[in-house]
Amino acid sequence: MSLFMFLLRDAEKIICAVIFLAMTLLGFANVVVRYGTHYSLAATEELLTNGFLLLTIFGAAIAARRGEHLAVELVNDMLPRALQRVVLLLSVAASVTLLVLSAYFSWDALQNLLSNGMRSYALGIPAWYYQAAVPFGFALILIRYLQHAWEEWRKGHAFGVVGDV
């Protein structure tokens, strides 16, 4: 498998690993500085908070690709096979709508931050730096969710329900 295909297939895993490693090192450095000097690194709260945001979004993309998204299957499992497929289509339509709207509104928030020049409170950097990956994260969740939905549809599954079509 080529490096490009590996990166394309596992982009969100790599991003999460890098963010988590950076957050761990930053948190550890803050603890060492705090106990060594009785002062805190002021910017760590800002960086860690925004790191958690990115970790959550890209972690959701991993869950969407694996089909580990939140699901309530009790009613779906009691339905006949044909209705399960209809419920699957409705579920995919609702999820796609939500993800498209999330990407759109986070893009709008990014545009707002770009135009108003707001700066972060601790580091004084442009606030849009923290928002820049969010719309792309939602787009990645959408892509991974659609990949999983297509695989389930082709297998004849209704998101986790195995059987004949």
KOLPA-337286 format. One record per residue: residue number from 1; residue in three letters; chain; x, y, z negated of N, C-alpha, C in turn. Coordinates in steps of 0.001 Angstrom, whole numbers, plus 500000, padded with zeros to 6 digits. Atoms other than C-alpha are relative to their C-alpha. Layout:
% residues N
+-----+-----+---+--------+--------+--------+--------+---------+--------+--------+--------+--------+
|   k |   r | c |  neast | nnorth |    nup | caeast | canorth |   caup |  ceast | cnorth |    cup |
+-----+-----+---+--------+--------+--------+--------+---------+--------+--------+--------+--------+
| NUM | ALA | A |      X |      Y |      Z |      X |       Y |      Z |      X |      Y |      Z |
...
+-----+-----+---+--------+--------+--------+--------+---------+--------+--------+--------+--------+
//
This chain:
% residues 165
+-----+-----+---+--------+--------+--------+--------+---------+--------+--------+--------+--------+
|   k |   r | c |  neast | nnorth |    nup | caeast | canorth |   caup |  ceast | cnorth |    cup |
+-----+-----+---+--------+--------+--------+--------+---------+--------+--------+--------+--------+
|   1 | MET | A | 500857 | 498820 | 500000 | 500000 |  500000 | 500000 | 500898 | 501236 | 500000 |
|   2 | SER | A | 499189 | 498792 | 499903 | 501357 |  503404 | 500893 | 499810 | 500886 | 498768 |
|   3 | LEU | A | 500054 | 499066 | 501120 | 502077 |  506081 | 498327 | 498784 | 500909 | 500121 |
|   4 | PHE | A | 501154 | 499126 | 499781 | 499411 |  508295 | 499893 | 498704 | 499308 | 499591 |
|   5 | MET | A | 501223 | 500733 | 500354 | 496728 |  505616 | 499506 | 499915 | 499792 | 498492 |
|   6 | PHE | A | 499975 | 500146 | 501452 | 497809 |  504996 | 495909 | 499554 | 501293 | 499327 |
|   7 | LEU | A | 500372 | 498704 | 500572 | 497551 |  508704 | 495118 | 498535 | 500307 | 500248 |
|   8 | LEU | A | 501403 | 499740 | 499678 | 494199 |  508948 | 496873 | 499070 | 499148 | 499148 |
|   9 | ARG | A | 500840 | 500911 | 500769 | 492782 |  505930 | 495065 | 500031 | 500294 | 498504 |
|  10 | ASP | A | 499819 | 499859 | 501446 | 494147 |  506784 | 491630 | 500318 | 501424 | 499567 |
|  11 | ALA | A | 499656 | 498607 | 500305 | 494414 |  510585 | 491651 | 499551 | 500411 | 498604 |
|  12 | GLU | A | 500503 | 499556 | 501299 | 492233 |  511116 | 488610 | 500696 | 499294 | 498838 |
|  13 | LYS | A | 499259 | 500708 | 501050 | 494098 |  508466 | 486600 | 501349 | 500678 | 499763 |
|  14 | ILE | A | 498704 | 499323 | 500109 | 497407 |  510196 | 487324 | 499831 | 501354 | 499327 |
|  15 | ILE | A | 500263 | 498682 | 500588 | 495963 |  513614 | 486472 | 499716 | 499855 | 498506 |
|  16 | CYS | A | 500317 | 500209 | 501428 | 494523 |  512314 | 483173 | 501240 | 499608 | 499210 |
|  17 | ALA | A | 498786 | 500419 | 500706 | 497811 |  510642 | 482241 | 500932 | 501187 | 499772 |
|  18 | VAL | A | 499126 | 498832 | 500130 | 499789 |  513836 | 482887 | 499435 | 500987 | 498983 |
|  19 | ILE | A | 500625 | 499063 | 500942 | 497291 |  516031 | 481007 | 500093 | 499461 | 498574 |
|  20 | PHE | A | 499962 | 500586 | 501339 | 497139 |  513623 | 478061 | 501420 | 500026 | 499420 |
|  21 | LEU | A | 498615 | 499948 | 500462 | 500933 |  513393 | 477841 | 500380 | 501421 | 499601 |
|  22 | ALA | A | 499688 | 498604 | 500316 | 501273 |  517192 | 477954 | 499304 | 500450 | 498720 |
|  23 | MET | A | 500738 | 499619 | 501204 | 498588 |  517629 | 475299 | 500610 | 499364 | 498758 |
|  24 | THR | A | 499383 | 500695 | 501131 | 500230 |  515050 | 473036 | 501306 | 500688 | 499602 |
|  25 | LEU | A | 498724 | 499338 | 500281 | 503638 |  516705 | 473342 | 499780 | 501394 | 499418 |
|  26 | LEU | A | 500300 | 498654 | 500496 | 502153 |  520162 | 472793 | 499486 | 499957 | 498563 |
|  27 | GLY | A | 500521 | 500151 | 501362 | 500213 |  519052 | 469716 | 501092 | 499600 | 499026 |
|  28 | PHE | A | 498884 | 500420 | 500848 | 503292 |  517319 | 468314 | 500951 | 501166 | 499722 |
|  29 | ALA | A | 499122 | 498835 | 500174 | 505442 |  520418 | 468904 | 499381 | 500995 | 499030 |
|  30 | ASN | A | 500675 | 499066 | 500898 | 502852 |  522552 | 467121 | 500094 | 499521 | 498548 |
|  31 | VAL | A | 499907 | 500551 | 501361 | 502864 |  520235 | 464086 | 501422 | 500170 | 499457 |
|  32 | VAL | A | 498609 | 499863 | 500439 | 506677 |  520245 | 463922 | 500311 | 501454 | 499646 |
|  33 | VAL | A | 499754 | 498580 | 500253 | 506818 |  524045 | 464187 | 499254 | 500457 | 498751 |
|  34 | ARG | A | 500798 | 499582 | 501159 | 504034 |  524488 | 461622 | 500624 | 499531 | 498692 |
|  35 | TYR | A | 499397 | 500509 | 501232 | 505709 |  522252 | 459023 | 501423 | 500504 | 499793 |
|  36 | GLY | A | 498633 | 499509 | 500125 | 509184 |  523563 | 459777 | 500089 | 501476 | 499672 |
|  37 | THR | A | 499907 | 498544 | 500169 | 508403 |  527283 | 459768 | 498803 | 500602 | 499281 |
|  38 | HIS | A | 501262 | 499523 | 500593 | 504925 |  527600 | 458199 | 499263 | 500969 | 500924 |
|  39 | TYR | A | 500707 | 499237 | 498985 | 503818 |  529311 | 461418 | 499487 | 499033 | 501046 |
|  40 | SER | A | 500587 | 500848 | 498964 | 501767 |  527947 | 464268 | 500293 | 500598 | 501368 |
|  41 | LEU | A | 499903 | 499517 | 498626 | 502216 |  528176 | 468005 | 498595 | 500438 | 500422 |
|  42 | ALA | A | 501336 | 499459 | 499780 | 499258 |  530437 | 468791 | 499358 | 499500 | 501292 |
|  43 | ALA | A | 500558 | 500364 | 498698 | 498832 |  529350 | 472383 | 499549 | 498551 | 500074 |
|  44 | THR | A | 500341 | 501415 | 499892 | 498432 |  525654 | 471595 | 498502 | 499765 | 499969 |
|  45 | GLU | A | 501460 | 500184 | 500056 | 494746 |  526003 | 470712 | 499383 | 500257 | 501368 |
|  46 | GLU | A | 500515 | 499665 | 498675 | 494021 |  527666 | 474043 | 500338 | 498917 | 501017 |
|  47 | LEU | A | 499574 | 501020 | 499040 | 496015 |  525114 | 476023 | 499341 | 498655 | 499731 |
|  48 | LEU | A | 500613 | 501286 | 500328 | 494641 |  522092 | 474162 | 498499 | 499996 | 500291 |
|  49 | THR | A | 501437 | 499915 | 499716 | 491022 |  523274 | 474450 | 499738 | 499845 | 501498 |
|  50 | ASN | A | 500188 | 500105 | 498556 | 491339 |  523712 | 478193 | 500500 | 498663 | 500538 |
|  51 | GLY | A | 499565 | 501349 | 499630 | 493263 |  520446 | 478445 | 498902 | 498972 | 499765 |
|  52 | PHE | A | 501122 | 500908 | 500267 | 490325 |  518652 | 476821 | 498910 | 500134 | 501063 |
|  53 | LEU | A | 500989 | 499788 | 498940 | 487988 |  520214 | 479385 | 500398 | 499233 | 501261 |
|  54 | LEU | A | 499533 | 500687 | 498798 | 490099 |  518922 | 482269 | 500039 | 498491 | 499807 |
|  55 | LEU | A | 499956 | 501432 | 500291 | 490603 |  515545 | 480618 | 498599 | 499389 | 500074 |
|  56 | THR | A | 501383 | 500469 | 499964 | 486832 |  515186 | 480236 | 499496 | 499885 | 501433 |
|  57 | ILE | A | 500498 | 500011 | 498620 | 486094 |  516070 | 483859 | 500661 | 498899 | 500819 |
|  58 | PHE | A | 499329 | 501023 | 499210 | 488747 |  513853 | 485397 | 499779 | 498603 | 499420 |
|  59 | GLY | A | 500392 | 501281 | 500599 | 487923 |  511077 | 482915 | 498622 | 499562 | 500476 |
|  60 | ALA | A | 501329 | 500317 | 499460 | 484324 |  511287 | 484135 | 500110 | 499466 | 501421 |
|  61 | ALA | A | 499791 | 500523 | 498644 | 485611 |  510716 | 487671 | 500450 | 498538 | 499945 |
|  62 | ILE | A | 499574 | 501395 | 500170 | 487328 |  507538 | 486480 | 498798 | 499126 | 499657 |
|  63 | ALA | A | 501193 | 500765 | 500400 | 484111 |  506362 | 484812 | 499036 | 499842 | 501165 |
|  64 | ALA | A | 500918 | 500076 | 498854 | 482055 |  507172 | 487917 | 500491 | 498974 | 501012 |
|  65 | ARG | A | 499445 | 500954 | 499034 | 484387 |  505151 | 490140 | 499836 | 498563 | 499529 |
|  66 | ARG | A | 500119 | 501352 | 500557 | 484218 |  502148 | 487804 | 498556 | 499601 | 499734 |
|  67 | GLY | A | 501388 | 500300 | 500321 | 480465 |  502392 | 487348 | 499742 | 499970 | 498515 |
|  68 | GLU | A | 500135 | 499976 | 501452 | 480887 |  503090 | 483648 | 499302 | 501264 | 499517 |
|  69 | HIS | A | 500753 | 498806 | 500357 | 478694 |  506163 | 483689 | 498834 | 499610 | 499098 |
|  70 | LEU | A | 501120 | 500233 | 500901 | 475869 |  506523 | 481221 | 498797 | 499491 | 500793 |
|  71 | ALA | A | 501151 | 500568 | 499299 | 472926 |  504372 | 482270 | 499051 | 499366 | 498986 |
|  72 | VAL | A | 501030 | 500663 | 500800 | 469666 |  503177 | 480745 | 499390 | 498960 | 500926 |
|  73 | GLU | A | 500383 | 501062 | 499075 | 468970 |  499811 | 482332 | 498803 | 499180 | 499552 |
|  74 | LEU | A | 501085 | 500810 | 500531 | 466131 |  498468 | 480197 | 498817 | 499949 | 500958 |
|  75 | VAL | A | 501157 | 499961 | 499095 | 463302 |  499621 | 482468 | 500394 | 499442 | 501359 |
|  76 | ASN | A | 499542 | 500473 | 498696 | 465324 |  498960 | 485615 | 500078 | 498479 | 500047 |
|  77 | ASP | A | 499856 | 501456 | 500036 | 466007 |  495369 | 484566 | 498654 | 499279 | 500039 |
|  78 | MET | A | 501324 | 500630 | 500006 | 462278 |  494677 | 484157 | 499273 | 500153 | 501337 |
|  79 | LEU | A | 500653 | 499760 | 498718 | 461441 |  495878 | 487675 | 500321 | 498892 | 500998 |
|  80 | PRO | A | 499685 | 500935 | 498914 | 461182 |  493646 | 490739 | 501194 | 500539 | 500811 |
|  81 | ARG | A | 498797 | 499671 | 499246 | 464245 |  493626 | 493007 | 499801 | 501191 | 500941 |
|  82 | ALA | A | 500239 | 498920 | 499041 | 462719 |  495931 | 495636 | 499892 | 501357 | 499281 |
|  83 | LEU | A | 500126 | 498748 | 500747 | 461819 |  498563 | 493027 | 501322 | 500406 | 499357 |
|  84 | GLN | A | 498683 | 499671 | 500547 | 465286 |  498327 | 491492 | 500819 | 500793 | 501025 |
|  85 | ARG | A | 499257 | 499287 | 498946 | 466721 |  499449 | 494824 | 499447 | 501414 | 500181 |
|  86 | VAL | A | 500604 | 498662 | 499921 | 464263 |  502358 | 494935 | 500493 | 500856 | 498832 |
|  87 | VAL | A | 499498 | 499283 | 501181 | 465281 |  503347 | 491399 | 501466 | 500371 | 500198 |
|  88 | LEU | A | 498597 | 499703 | 499696 | 468918 |  503118 | 492494 | 500104 | 501221 | 500908 |
|  89 | LEU | A | 499971 | 498858 | 499081 | 468246 |  505514 | 495372 | 499601 | 501295 | 499303 |
|  90 | LEU | A | 500420 | 498798 | 500739 | 466396 |  507948 | 493099 | 501085 | 500445 | 499019 |
|  91 | SER | A | 498925 | 499700 | 500939 | 469185 |  507733 | 490528 | 501178 | 500660 | 500713 |
|  92 | VAL | A | 498895 | 499430 | 499225 | 471837 |  508423 | 493156 | 499641 | 501406 | 500468 |
|  93 | ALA | A | 500423 | 498671 | 499544 | 469831 |  511347 | 494552 | 500047 | 501023 | 498863 |
|  94 | ALA | A | 499979 | 499079 | 501152 | 469412 |  512900 | 491093 | 501435 | 500291 | 499565 |
|  95 | SER | A | 498608 | 499812 | 500413 | 473077 |  512362 | 490213 | 500765 | 500868 | 500993 |
|  96 | VAL | A | 499331 | 499192 | 498973 | 474295 |  513795 | 493509 | 499563 | 501450 | 499893 |
|  97 | THR | A | 500502 | 498630 | 500159 | 472074 |  516837 | 493037 | 500658 | 500681 | 498803 |
|  98 | LEU | A | 499378 | 499434 | 501201 | 473398 |  517395 | 489518 | 501475 | 500312 | 500231 |
|  99 | LEU | A | 498569 | 499784 | 499775 | 477027 |  517011 | 490596 | 500263 | 501110 | 501007 |
| 100 | VAL | A | 499846 | 498908 | 499021 | 476629 |  519296 | 493622 | 499736 | 501339 | 499326 |
| 101 | LEU | A | 500292 | 498747 | 500713 | 475024 |  521950 | 491429 | 501097 | 500346 | 499000 |
| 102 | SER | A | 498904 | 499756 | 500941 | 477757 |  521546 | 488802 | 501230 | 500532 | 500723 |
| 103 | ALA | A | 498857 | 499515 | 499219 | 480460 |  521973 | 491448 | 499745 | 501422 | 500493 |
| 104 | TYR | A | 500339 | 498669 | 499488 | 478651 |  524979 | 492932 | 500093 | 501060 | 498900 |
| 105 | PHE | A | 500010 | 498996 | 501063 | 478127 |  526776 | 489622 | 501375 | 500174 | 499356 |
| 106 | SER | A | 498645 | 499832 | 500517 | 481651 |  526055 | 488407 | 500863 | 500758 | 501017 |
| 107 | TRP | A | 499324 | 499202 | 498973 | 482917 |  527436 | 491742 | 499596 | 501468 | 499860 |
| 108 | ASP | A | 500491 | 498636 | 500200 | 480743 |  530507 | 491144 | 500664 | 500633 | 498769 |
| 109 | ALA | A | 499323 | 499499 | 501203 | 482233 |  530883 | 487644 | 501461 | 500327 | 500307 |
| 110 | LEU | A | 498619 | 499748 | 499599 | 485718 |  530620 | 489155 | 500093 | 501302 | 500796 |
| 111 | GLN | A | 500015 | 498763 | 499200 | 484872 |  533350 | 491681 | 499795 | 501220 | 499103 |
| 112 | ASN | A | 500250 | 498910 | 500947 | 483564 |  535532 | 488846 | 501275 | 500339 | 499224 |
| 113 | LEU | A | 498756 | 499774 | 500738 | 486785 |  535069 | 486855 | 501075 | 500627 | 500892 |
| 114 | LEU | A | 499042 | 499409 | 499060 | 488850 |  535875 | 489934 | 499719 | 501479 | 500232 |
| 115 | SER | A | 500356 | 498613 | 499669 | 486940 |  539080 | 490616 | 500073 | 500943 | 498803 |
| 116 | ASN | A | 500026 | 499063 | 501136 | 486764 |  540469 | 487067 | 501348 | 500153 | 499300 |
| 117 | GLY | A | 498658 | 499836 | 500557 | 490433 |  539942 | 486147 | 500142 | 499642 | 498532 |
| 118 | MET | A | 499936 | 500386 | 501410 | 489692 |  538464 | 482703 | 501275 | 499200 | 499729 |
| 119 | ARG | A | 498775 | 500685 | 500405 | 492758 |  537209 | 480850 | 499722 | 499158 | 498757 |
| 120 | SER | A | 500176 | 500873 | 501162 | 493106 |  534450 | 478264 | 500431 | 500728 | 498735 |
| 121 | TYR | A | 499787 | 499273 | 501255 | 493213 |  535488 | 474617 | 501377 | 499777 | 499394 |
| 122 | ALA | A | 498729 | 500272 | 500671 | 496461 |  533829 | 473489 | 501213 | 500266 | 500907 |
| 123 | LEU | A | 498852 | 499855 | 499103 | 498763 |  533738 | 476500 | 499900 | 501233 | 500907 |
| 124 | GLY | A | 500187 | 498839 | 499154 | 497280 |  536659 | 478420 | 500128 | 499700 | 501484 |
| 125 | ILE | A | 499950 | 500356 | 498580 | 497306 |  534748 | 481695 | 498601 | 500127 | 500589 |
| 126 | PRO | A | 501337 | 499917 | 499398 | 494454 |  535054 | 484192 | 499137 | 498806 | 499572 |
| 127 | ALA | A | 500894 | 501043 | 500519 | 491488 |  533101 | 482806 | 499593 | 499002 | 501077 |
| 128 | TRP | A | 500416 | 500909 | 498935 | 490729 |  531594 | 486199 | 500962 | 498812 | 500131 |
| 129 | TYR | A | 499070 | 501134 | 499947 | 493836 |  529376 | 485843 | 499367 | 498764 | 499369 |
| 130 | TYR | A | 500611 | 501123 | 500706 | 491881 |  527233 | 483413 | 498770 | 499460 | 500731 |
| 131 | GLN | A | 501238 | 500372 | 499313 | 488758 |  527164 | 485582 | 500261 | 499399 | 501381 |
| 132 | ALA | A | 499732 | 500337 | 498596 | 490469 |  526425 | 488905 | 499743 | 498534 | 500345 |
| 133 | ALA | A | 500148 | 501426 | 499687 | 490365 |  522613 | 488672 | 498585 | 499482 | 499781 |
| 134 | VAL | A | 501325 | 500500 | 500380 | 486785 |  522352 | 487388 | 499102 | 499705 | 501211 |
| 135 | PRO | A | 500864 | 500351 | 498864 | 484858 |  522621 | 490703 | 500529 | 498805 | 500795 |
| 136 | PHE | A | 499415 | 501137 | 499286 | 487291 |  520194 | 492322 | 499828 | 498707 | 499197 |
| 137 | GLY | A | 500268 | 501157 | 500850 | 486867 |  517862 | 489357 | 498581 | 499484 | 500201 |
| 138 | PHE | A | 501382 | 500423 | 499750 | 483105 |  517833 | 489855 | 499854 | 499394 | 501393 |
| 139 | ALA | A | 500038 | 500570 | 498645 | 483621 |  517223 | 493575 | 500600 | 498593 | 499997 |
| 140 | LEU | A | 499387 | 501324 | 500104 | 485898 |  514292 | 492706 | 499060 | 499006 | 499317 |
| 141 | ILE | A | 500991 | 500875 | 500652 | 483269 |  512872 | 490332 | 498943 | 499594 | 501021 |
| 142 | LEU | A | 501004 | 500281 | 498973 | 480741 |  513142 | 493174 | 500507 | 498953 | 500988 |
| 143 | ILE | A | 499430 | 500951 | 499040 | 483037 |  511320 | 495597 | 500120 | 498613 | 499377 |
| 144 | ARG | A | 499825 | 501299 | 500664 | 483842 |  508563 | 493102 | 498648 | 499355 | 499692 |
| 145 | TYR | A | 501340 | 500537 | 500267 | 480174 |  508182 | 492147 | 499399 | 499421 | 501285 |
| 146 | LEU | A | 500532 | 500490 | 498723 | 479170 |  507840 | 495809 | 500738 | 498743 | 500466 |
| 147 | GLN | A | 499259 | 501222 | 499667 | 481958 |  505291 | 496349 | 499426 | 498804 | 499241 |
| 148 | HIS | A | 500537 | 501093 | 500813 | 480630 |  503191 | 493489 | 498575 | 499645 | 500434 |
| 149 | ALA | A | 501390 | 500249 | 499586 | 476990 |  503581 | 494583 | 499973 | 499229 | 501324 |
| 150 | TRP | A | 499964 | 500690 | 498713 | 477868 |  502485 | 498118 | 500431 | 498543 | 499824 |
| 151 | GLU | A | 499560 | 501375 | 500253 | 479729 |  499418 | 496850 | 498880 | 499182 | 499367 |
| 152 | GLU | A | 501108 | 500709 | 500651 | 476796 |  498474 | 494620 | 498874 | 499721 | 500997 |
| 153 | TRP | A | 501061 | 500174 | 499001 | 474321 |  498975 | 497477 | 500374 | 498873 | 500961 |
| 154 | ARG | A | 499554 | 501038 | 499059 | 476379 |  496807 | 499827 | 499982 | 498614 | 499370 |
| 155 | LYS | A | 500021 | 501280 | 500708 | 476641 |  494044 | 497208 | 498572 | 499543 | 499714 |
| 156 | GLY | A | 501381 | 500342 | 500331 | 472900 |  494167 | 496702 | 499702 | 500166 | 498537 |
| 157 | HIS | A | 500197 | 499779 | 501426 | 473272 |  495233 | 493086 | 499216 | 501279 | 499769 |
| 158 | ALA | A | 500658 | 498774 | 500426 | 471171 |  497776 | 491316 | 500761 | 500518 | 498780 |
| 159 | PHE | A | 499093 | 499518 | 501047 | 474085 |  499215 | 489280 | 500099 | 499023 | 498849 |
| 160 | GLY | A | 499718 | 500939 | 501070 | 475126 |  496195 | 487324 | 499095 | 498783 | 500001 |
| 161 | VAL | A | 500922 | 501126 | 499960 | 472230 |  493870 | 488131 | 500418 | 499101 | 501157 |
| 162 | VAL | A | 499506 | 500912 | 498986 | 473567 |  490855 | 490000 | 498871 | 499080 | 500447 |
| 163 | GLY | A | 501022 | 500919 | 499511 | 471338 |  488749 | 492220 | 499855 | 500102 | 501499 |
| 164 | ASP | A | 500237 | 499980 | 498553 | 470047 |  488122 | 495714 | 499162 | 501216 | 500378 |
| 165 | VAL | A | 500778 | 498867 | 499481 | 468664 |  490915 | 497824 | 498723 | 499492 | 500596 |
+-----+-----+---+--------+--------+--------+--------+---------+--------+--------+--------+--------+
//
